[in-house]
Amino acid sequence: MLRYTFLACVALSALACDSDATSGGGGSGGSGVGGDGATGGSGAGNTSDCVPHTTSADPDFSSPTGRFSLRVESTFVDFSGRVFDGAPGGFHTEIERSGACRLLGFEATNCSPDCEFGDFCIDSVCVASPSIIDAGSLTLTGVAPAPVMVMASDNLYYWSAEPAPNLAPIITLTNEGGDAGQFDLSVCVPPPLEPSTDWSQALEDRAPGASVTLTWSDPVPYARVYLRMTTGIGTHGGISPIEIECEGPDVGTLEIPGSYLDQLFEDGWSCGECGNNDLRRYVADEGDLSTGKARFTAETWSTFFFQP
C-alpha cells in the first residue's frame, strides 16, 4: 500500500499530500555528475563525484511546483511526479520550529459563502488548488539498459520496476514539449539507510516530554534526510490536527523534540494499522520551470512503526 500512496493523494491535490517528491532541499545546483558501473536495487555504485545540492545546515521545507521522485529499494523501484501551475499550498501551518524539525497544526474552519468545487476552506478563506499541467514527454536514463519513456495519465507520471533493476550511479530525468518548460536533472542514487538503534522501541520507551534521537551508522555527505510524522487520521486520508516535519543534512542523527511528540500522540489514534513512519534519505537536483522550480529526488526509505 505504501508504494501507491501517490495515486491516493491525487484527490486532495497539492494541499494535503506530497508523498511523491520529498520536501526539502534548496538551491539549483546539481547533485553531481560522473561515476560509472551499475548497482542493483538501492546500492550507490561509484559516487565519488557526487556533491550535495545544498550545503545549508538549516532545514528546507520549500515546496517546488514541479516534483519528481525515484524511490529505490532492494526489491523495487518507483518513479512518480507532476508539475503544478502555481505554488502548492497546504492545510497545515507552522506552529513552532526546533533544530531540524517543525510542529505543524491544522484547525478546521468554515467559509461563508461555501467554496467553489475544487477549492478548500483554510483559515476561513477559500483557497484554490493549483492545477496539474503537462510536463511533456519524460525520459529516465540510468534505470535500465536503454532510456525509459515515462507514461502520464492526466499529467500524472508514473513508472515502476519489480524486481529492482540494476541502476547506474547517476540517474537523469529530461523532458521534451509540454507547458512546463524544459529541464535536465541528474541525481546520485543514495545507499540504503541502516538504523543503528531500534527506532520503534525508542518511541515505545520514551517518557512524556522526552525527545527521541534516531541514529544510523552510515551518514552520506552528499545526501539529506526527510521525515514527516502524522496521526492515524492522516494515515487514513484525513487531515491530522498535528504533524511533525523534519529535514536536514545526513549527519547520522535526527532529534525529534519531545514536546512535538507529546502533541502528536495526544489525539487522532482510533485506528488499527496506522503508525508507520518513513525516514527518507535523498539526493536532489533542481531546475527552472515556467511555473517555478522542478525538483527531482532519488531516495531510499527506512520505515519504523509506533502507535501510542
C-alpha positions as CSV (number, residue, x, y, z in Angstrom):
1,M,0.0,0.0,0.0
2,L,2.9,2.4,0.8
3,R,4.2,2.2,-2.7
4,Y,1.0,3.6,-4.2
5,T,0.3,6.4,-1.8
6,F,1.0,8.9,-4.6
7,L,-2.1,7.8,-6.5
8,A,-4.3,8.0,-3.5
9,C,-3.2,11.6,-2.9
10,V,-4.4,13.0,-6.2
11,A,-7.9,13.7,-4.9
12,L,-6.5,16.2,-2.4
13,S,-4.1,17.7,-4.9
14,A,-1.1,19.6,-3.5
15,L,-2.9,20.7,-0.4
16,A,-2.9,17.5,1.6
17,C,-0.3,15.1,0.3
18,D,3.2,15.2,-1.1
19,S,4.4,11.7,-0.9
20,D,5.8,11.5,-4.5
21,A,8.6,14.0,-4.0
22,T,10.4,14.7,-0.9
23,S,10.0,18.2,0.6
24,G,13.4,19.7,1.3
25,G,16.4,20.9,-0.5
26,G,17.0,24.3,-1.8
27,G,19.1,25.9,-4.5
28,S,19.6,25.0,-8.1
29,G,22.9,23.3,-8.1
30,G,23.2,19.7,-9.4
31,S,23.7,16.7,-7.3
32,G,26.8,15.6,-9.1
33,V,27.8,14.0,-12.3
34,G,30.2,11.3,-13.3
35,G,30.8,7.8,-12.0
36,D,30.5,4.5,-13.8
37,G,29.3,1.0,-13.3
38,A,25.9,0.0,-12.1
39,T,24.2,-1.1,-8.9
40,G,21.3,-3.4,-8.2
41,G,18.4,-2.0,-6.2
42,S,19.5,0.7,-3.7
43,G,23.3,0.5,-3.8
44,A,25.1,3.7,-4.7
45,G,27.8,2.5,-7.0
46,N,30.6,4.9,-7.8
47,T,29.6,8.2,-6.4
48,S,33.0,9.8,-5.8
49,D,31.9,12.9,-7.9
50,C,28.6,13.4,-6.1
51,V,28.1,16.7,-4.3
52,P,25.3,17.9,-2.1
53,H,22.7,20.1,-3.9
54,T,22.8,22.5,-0.9
55,T,25.3,22.8,1.9
56,S,22.9,24.6,4.2
57,A,22.6,23.1,7.7
58,D,19.1,24.6,8.1
59,P,16.0,22.6,7.2
60,D,14.4,23.4,3.9
61,F,10.6,22.9,3.8
62,S,10.0,24.6,0.4
63,S,7.5,23.2,-2.0
64,P,8.5,23.4,-5.7
65,T,5.9,23.5,-8.4
66,G,7.5,20.5,-10.1
67,R,8.0,17.4,-8.1
68,F,9.5,14.1,-9.3
69,S,10.9,11.3,-7.2
70,L,12.6,7.9,-7.7
71,R,12.2,5.6,-4.8
72,V,14.9,3.0,-4.8
73,E,14.6,-0.2,-2.7
74,S,16.2,-3.6,-2.8
75,T,13.2,-5.2,-4.4
76,F,11.6,-2.5,-6.5
77,V,12.0,1.0,-8.0
78,D,9.1,3.5,-8.3
79,F,9.1,6.8,-10.1
80,S,6.3,9.4,-9.9
81,G,5.8,13.1,-10.3
82,R,3.8,16.1,-11.7
83,V,4.0,19.8,-12.3
84,F,1.6,22.4,-10.9
85,D,0.8,25.7,-12.5
86,G,1.2,27.6,-9.2
87,A,2.8,27.3,-5.8
88,P,1.3,24.2,-3.9
89,G,-0.2,25.1,-0.6
90,G,-1.1,23.0,2.4
91,F,-3.7,22.6,5.1
92,H,-1.1,22.8,7.9
93,T,0.7,25.9,9.2
94,E,3.9,26.0,11.2
95,I,3.4,26.4,14.9
96,E,7.0,26.1,16.1
97,R,10.4,25.1,14.9
98,S,13.3,23.4,16.8
99,G,16.5,22.1,15.2
100,A,15.8,20.2,12.1
101,C,12.1,19.8,12.9
102,R,8.9,21.8,13.0
103,L,5.5,21.3,14.5
104,L,2.5,21.7,12.1
105,G,-1.1,22.3,13.1
106,F,-4.5,22.3,11.4
107,E,-7.9,23.6,12.7
108,A,-11.0,23.1,10.6
109,T,-12.8,26.4,9.8
110,N,-15.9,27.4,7.9
111,C,-16.2,29.6,4.8
112,S,-19.2,31.7,4.0
113,P,-20.3,31.6,1.3
114,D,-19.2,28.0,0.6
115,C,-16.1,27.5,-1.5
116,E,-16.4,26.6,-5.2
117,F,-15.9,23.0,-6.2
118,G,-12.2,22.0,-6.0
119,D,-11.3,24.8,-3.6
120,F,-10.5,24.3,0.1
121,C,-11.5,26.3,3.2
122,I,-8.4,27.2,5.1
123,D,-8.4,29.7,8.0
124,S,-11.9,30.7,6.9
125,V,-10.7,31.6,3.4
126,C,-11.4,29.7,0.2
127,V,-8.1,28.7,-1.4
128,A,-7.9,27.4,-5.0
129,S,-5.9,24.3,-5.6
130,P,-3.2,24.7,-8.3
131,S,-3.8,22.7,-11.5
132,I,-1.5,19.9,-12.7
133,I,-0.1,20.8,-16.1
134,D,1.5,18.9,-19.0
135,A,5.3,18.4,-18.4
136,G,5.7,16.9,-21.9
137,S,7.5,13.6,-22.6
138,L,9.7,12.4,-19.7
139,T,12.7,10.2,-20.1
140,L,14.6,8.4,-17.4
141,T,18.2,7.4,-18.1
142,G,20.1,5.0,-15.9
143,V,17.3,2.9,-14.6
144,A,17.5,0.4,-17.5
145,P,20.0,-0.5,-20.3
146,A,18.0,1.8,-22.6
147,P,16.3,5.1,-21.7
148,V,12.8,4.7,-20.3
149,M,9.9,6.8,-21.5
150,V,7.6,7.6,-18.6
151,M,3.9,7.5,-19.3
152,A,1.4,10.0,-18.0
153,S,-2.3,9.8,-17.1
154,D,-4.0,13.2,-16.6
155,N,-0.5,14.7,-16.4
156,L,0.5,12.4,-13.5
157,Y,3.7,10.5,-14.3
158,Y,4.4,7.0,-13.0
159,W,6.8,4.2,-13.7
160,S,7.9,1.2,-11.7
161,A,10.0,-1.9,-11.9
162,E,9.9,-5.1,-9.8
163,P,12.3,-6.8,-9.2
164,A,14.6,-3.8,-8.9
165,P,16.8,-3.4,-12.0
166,N,20.5,-2.6,-12.0
167,L,20.8,1.1,-11.7
168,A,23.5,3.4,-12.9
169,P,25.0,5.5,-10.0
170,I,23.7,8.7,-11.7
171,I,20.0,8.9,-12.9
172,T,18.9,11.6,-15.3
173,L,15.4,13.0,-15.9
174,T,14.7,15.1,-19.0
175,N,11.6,16.3,-20.7
176,E,10.5,17.5,-24.2
177,G,7.5,19.5,-25.0
178,G,4.6,20.3,-22.7
179,D,3.7,23.5,-20.9
180,A,6.2,23.5,-18.0
181,G,9.4,24.4,-19.8
182,Q,12.4,22.2,-20.3
183,F,14.6,20.6,-17.6
184,D,17.5,18.3,-17.4
185,L,18.1,16.9,-13.9
186,S,20.6,14.4,-12.6
187,V,20.8,12.7,-9.1
188,C,23.1,10.2,-7.5
189,V,21.4,7.1,-6.1
190,P,22.0,7.1,-2.3
191,P,22.7,3.8,-0.5
192,P,20.1,2.5,1.9
193,L,20.0,3.9,5.4
194,E,20.9,1.5,8.2
195,P,19.5,2.3,11.7
196,S,22.0,1.7,14.5
197,T,19.2,1.5,17.1
198,D,15.6,0.3,17.3
199,W,13.7,3.4,16.5
200,S,10.3,1.9,17.2
201,Q,11.5,0.8,20.6
202,A,12.9,4.2,21.3
203,L,9.4,5.7,20.9
204,E,7.9,2.9,23.0
205,D,10.3,3.6,25.8
206,R,10.0,7.4,25.7
207,A,8.9,9.2,28.8
208,P,6.4,12.1,28.4
209,G,8.2,15.2,27.3
210,A,11.3,13.3,26.3
211,S,12.9,13.8,22.9
212,V,13.8,10.8,20.7
213,T,17.0,10.7,18.6
214,L,17.1,8.5,15.6
215,T,20.6,7.3,14.7
216,W,22.1,5.5,11.8
217,S,25.6,4.1,11.1
218,D,26.3,5.3,7.6
219,P,25.8,9.1,7.1
220,V,26.3,10.1,3.4
221,P,27.9,13.6,3.0
222,Y,26.1,14.4,-0.3
223,A,22.6,13.3,1.0
224,R,19.9,14.8,3.1
225,V,17.1,13.2,5.2
226,Y,13.4,13.9,5.5
227,L,10.7,12.7,7.9
228,R,7.0,13.6,8.2
229,M,5.0,12.1,11.0
230,T,1.2,12.2,11.2
231,T,-1.6,10.7,13.3
232,G,-4.0,7.9,12.4
233,I,-6.3,10.5,11.0
234,G,-3.6,11.5,8.4
235,T,-2.7,7.9,7.7
236,H,-6.3,7.2,6.7
237,G,-6.7,10.1,4.3
238,G,-8.0,12.7,6.8
239,I,-6.3,16.0,7.8
240,S,-4.3,15.4,11.0
241,P,-4.6,18.2,13.7
242,I,-0.9,17.8,14.4
243,E,2.1,16.7,12.3
244,I,5.9,16.8,12.6
245,E,8.1,17.5,9.7
246,C,11.9,17.3,9.8
247,E,14.6,17.9,7.1
248,G,18.3,18.4,7.0
249,P,21.8,17.2,6.1
250,D,22.5,13.5,6.6
251,V,24.7,13.6,9.7
252,G,23.7,10.2,11.2
253,T,21.3,11.6,13.8
254,L,17.9,13.3,13.9
255,E,16.4,14.6,17.2
256,I,12.6,14.8,17.4
257,P,11.6,17.2,20.1
258,G,9.7,15.6,23.0
259,S,7.0,18.3,23.2
260,Y,6.2,17.8,19.5
261,L,5.8,14.0,20.1
262,D,3.6,14.7,23.1
263,Q,1.2,16.7,20.9
264,L,1.3,14.3,18.0
265,F,0.4,11.3,20.2
266,E,-2.3,13.1,22.1
267,D,-5.2,12.6,19.8
268,G,-6.3,11.0,16.5
269,W,-5.2,7.4,17.0
270,S,-8.5,5.4,17.0
271,C,-7.3,3.3,14.1
272,G,-5.9,-0.2,13.5
273,E,-2.8,-0.5,11.4
274,C,-1.7,3.2,11.5
275,G,1.7,4.1,12.9
276,N,4.2,3.8,10.0
277,N,6.9,6.4,9.7
278,D,9.4,6.7,6.9
279,L,12.8,8.4,7.3
280,R,13.9,9.2,3.7
281,R,17.5,9.6,2.7
282,Y,17.5,11.6,-0.5
283,V,19.6,13.3,-3.1
284,A,18.1,16.1,-5.2
285,D,18.6,18.3,-8.2
286,E,16.6,21.4,-9.2
287,G,16.0,23.4,-12.3
288,D,13.8,26.2,-13.5
289,L,10.3,25.8,-14.9
290,S,7.8,28.2,-16.4
291,T,5.9,27.9,-13.1
292,G,8.7,27.9,-10.7
293,K,11.2,25.1,-9.8
294,A,11.4,21.4,-10.7
295,R,12.9,19.1,-8.1
296,F,14.0,15.5,-8.9
297,T,14.9,13.3,-5.9
298,A,16.4,9.8,-5.6
299,E,15.5,8.4,-2.2
300,T,15.6,5.3,0.0
301,W,13.2,4.8,2.9
302,S,13.8,3.3,6.4
303,T,10.4,2.5,8.0
304,F,9.6,2.3,11.7
305,F,6.3,1.8,13.5
306,F,4.8,3.2,16.6
307,Q,1.2,3.6,17.8
308,P,0.6,5.3,21.2
